[in-house]
Every structure is written in structure tokens, then in C-alpha cells.
């Protein structure tokens, strides 16, 4: 399978199953298209000659194009077959270990964001804070179920985790105390809205957290439309100086600004450029809102062309910044063409419900934070372990080849079938497909591939 498209003046050809990317001239681009459409070599040759002879292309040139295509096919870099579909990928029978936990240390929040999927941190339940004893048991559960895996990931999440900062500190200290004995290495991430940031938080996070996610939607008027406190006051003026101080103190360690775009700011590149140019942040992410379709903030079909254009604007501007030596990072354009995820990860996805789970403040286990509060998706708890094996098996089998809609999709080995939670909320089942999200994802991948290929060309790679 191949995927062809034109973007920013480049003819781009992706060979799906090898992952190879080619940037051919117009004649070769059309030759590949014609072969993919099933035309014979003779038919394609005549059509190409009629189209390009006025541009100085000879029959010999066309023969050379076909020769180059044949060479790429022999090398396994063009028109490769799907060698993964018919292999024995019995996902239900695969052995998995848990490698990551999302600890919902606070089922409460000091902001009241209208679009919050977590119901302002309560996850459709009661407010509450995780105790140290519950958190400690969660870390022990992770160690006990991680097998021989050494590197373990723990996210402090909520609600707003800094509302339970003392327990976060205690849990990190406990994890560090058992690392050597258990032969484990814990990597912590903190996700915060910024309201509770202090010098102590900054010092602790820079010492202990591998990554920090800072929530800001961009321009003041955009951020303060939804990201407000319980009195309705916007958070921008309060958190931006704290975020700037935090990012500056990171000293090159991982962080990124995570924003949400809605129907009200489909021009989201202005928010990204504001964060980069006006506020000085270089590690950026903007996510499409996840909300009910009848919400005023929900994205619409009419928004799609605008969003596609925005992604292209961003990719072109990032290319300009790279050329000027002032690059920024956009999370969804981070793609490694040479050392990317292994084929197992490309097929199975994020590992929710199997390798990754969320733990509530009371110790209940869910496939991920977006399922918390749904009784049908409670997997068990950190004391008894996973007891809802039937539901876990659904997640084991949830992979790119379990989605019939993905069968002929060129992007399937990049999205792994998409987000199970988004599919569930859109279709009622985790094996479904959130079509709107698919369209956005495919556009992001096209832009990311163009950006990588353009930079590689300029570097002579």
C-alpha cells in the first residue's frame, strides 16, 4: 500500500508497510500513481509521454523512472506487502506486564474548566484525595506486576495533583527507596494547571520528574473562556508567570505546554505562536477538545477544513523556524522515521487496560483516565488486582487489525487503530472508530512527514 499527497510544494509518497518516504519529481509521482491504480507499464508509459513530452521528458527518461521504481520494489521500499496481517497475532493470548500507572491523586480541582472530560476532577463521582497508603500500594502493585521490565512510568494526574502535593512527594520518596532493591527505575510525570505552583514544587519537579505537562490554552481570551476558577475568573494572568518560571528552571529537562482547541479557537496556530513568540515556550501541544457533540465547544464538520489548514500553517512555520535556527517542538509532529516504535507497538497502540492503567484515589483500576467513573470499565483494584478479565481481554484484542474500518487506511501503523476511549465515547465500543479524530490524525501525520522529509532533503540525507 502507498499513500501519495502534495504539500508545501513537495510530492510525497509513503510506502505504508516499509515506512519509506519518497519525494519524486512530477513524472515519477504520476508513474507511481498509475501503477498503484493498476495501469500496465505500457499504458502508464504512453500517458506519461503525452503529459510530459512538452516538458522535455523523453521515452528514455520514462524508462529510467520505471527502472528506479523496480529497484525500490526489489529493495522493499515501494509497493511492499502487508506481512503483518496474516501472522499469528493472537492478542488475547499475549503475555503483558504493567509498565505505567496514572495516579489520580486528586479527585478535585481548583479550576472549573467547562470542557473538562473529568467533570472538574470528580470523574462523575465524589471529590477526594489519594492517601499515602493507597498510593504506596499502587506503586507496590506496579512493581509486582511489571515482570522483568526495569523502567516504570508513573503520572501524577487529577483533577489537580498539586492539591495533594505532600502525598506526591511522599510517593516519590518511597519509590526512590525501593528502586535499588526491586531493580526498577521510576520515571515520574506531573500534569498541572499551574495554580498551585510554588518554588518548592518547581525544585521538587525539576529534581524528580522526567516530564512536566503544563496546561494553557494559548491567548488570554482563549484560555480564559473555559479555564476559570470556581468564581468564574480566568486563570491566564495567574498561571503564565508561574509557567514561565517553571519552564526556565527546567534546564533542558522535559516539559510541554498542553493546550486544548475548541470550536471557539479553530485558529489554534495563533495560540501556539503566542505561546512560542510572546511567552517563550518551545515545547508545545494543542489537542482537539473531547466533549459531548451537543456542547457549544464541540468541533464540527464545518471546522475540519479550517483545522486542516491550521495544521499546514503550523508545519510550514516550523520549517521556517528550523531554517532560522529557532525551532519549536509540536508534540503531534514528533515522528522518528528511522528508530520509531517497533511493529508490536504500531499494531497494539498505547497499551491501555493491559500495560497502562489508571488508579483512582480509592485504589480502583481502570484502563485509562478517560474511563474512570464508568462502572462497566472498572478492572479491579490495587489490592486484588485485575478481576474483570473479560473486559481486559477486550483491550488486549483492541489493535489496528481488530478494526475493520482500518483495513485500507494508510495511517494505521501510525495510529494503531486510534484511542480506545475516544472510540468508545463516539461509537459505544472500544473497537469502533472515532472518524473525526481519524481525519485530524491523518492530516497531522501528513504534515509531520512533510516536515521531516523537507528537513532531511535540506540536510542532504
Secondary structure, DSSP 8 states (H G I E B T S, - for coil): -EEEEEETTEEEEEETTT--EE---HHHHHHHHHHHTT--HHHHHHHHHHHHGGGT--HHHHHHHHHHHHHHHHTTSSS----STTS---TTT------EEEEEEES--SS--TT-TTTTTTTTS---B--HHHHHHHHHHHHHTSTT--EEEEEEEES-GGGGHHHHHHHHHHHHHHHHHHT-EEEEEEEE-STT--HHHHHHHHHHEEEEEEE--SSHHHHHHH-B-TTS-BSHHHHHHHHHHHHHHTTT-EEEEEEEE-GGG--THHHHHIIIIIT---EEEEEE----TTSTTS--GGGHHHHHHHHHHHHHHHHHHHHTT---EEGGG---SSS---HHHHHHTT-BTTTEEEE-TT-EEESSGGGTT-GGGEEEETTTEE--HHHHHHHHH-SGGG-GGGTT-TTHHHHTT--HHHHHHHHSSTTS--HHHHHHHHHHHHHHHHHHHHHHHHTT-
